[in-house]
Amino acid sequence: MFYSNTTGGFYDRNIHGNNIPADAVEITSAVHAALLTAQTQGKRITADENGRPIAIDPPLPSIELQIASALADTYADVDAIYAAAIGNRKTEYEEAEQAALAFQAAGYTGAASAYVADYAATAGITDQQSADLIIARANGLRAAVLAMRTTRFTAQSAMRAATTQAELDAAVAAWRTFITQVRTSLGL
């Protein structure tokens, strides 16, 4: 088995005969197999200073591509939190919040709405506790939404301004720390 730095290819005398590039170096089948395994794991095959094949990590994408990817991730992260926290139940949660606020405004007297009473019965708590919990969760989500919006703008600005890998890494790390905190605060 042979490897040519010029073509970046492998050659076998049984297949290629004498049509092997002049710069090709002979390698063992074990080296060939190890290089192909490394390639399946994301490595690039290239030649060292002696023309012998080696597996290396691929170069990082350009800073511009990494910034674009990081910016897209900020939207995906927020969307994932919305999906986990609300899903397709936005209307239901808004109705529950309005019912809880109405029950609270009435001094927790009278019959609580089914949005409040059904949750109370399921959770084994009073209607007042249910209303207060629904309101607290709605306020917590609203605060998280505003914080995500504000912090996303700040993080995206820092990402766009990055001119080095270290600056981009710092902006991405700050964003990821924030998103982890939001997920934790929402119990996600």
Buried (B, 14 or more C-beta within 10 A) or exposed (E): BBBBBEEEBBBEEEEBEEEBBEEBBEBEEEBBEBBBEBEEEEBEBEBEEEEEBBBEEEEEEEBEEBBBEBBEBBEEBBEEBBEEBBEEEEEEBEBBBBBBBBBBEEEBEEEBBEBBBEBBEEEEBBBBBBBBBBBEBBEBBEEBBEBBEEBBEBBBEBBEEBEEEEBBEBBBEBBBEBBEEBBEEBEE
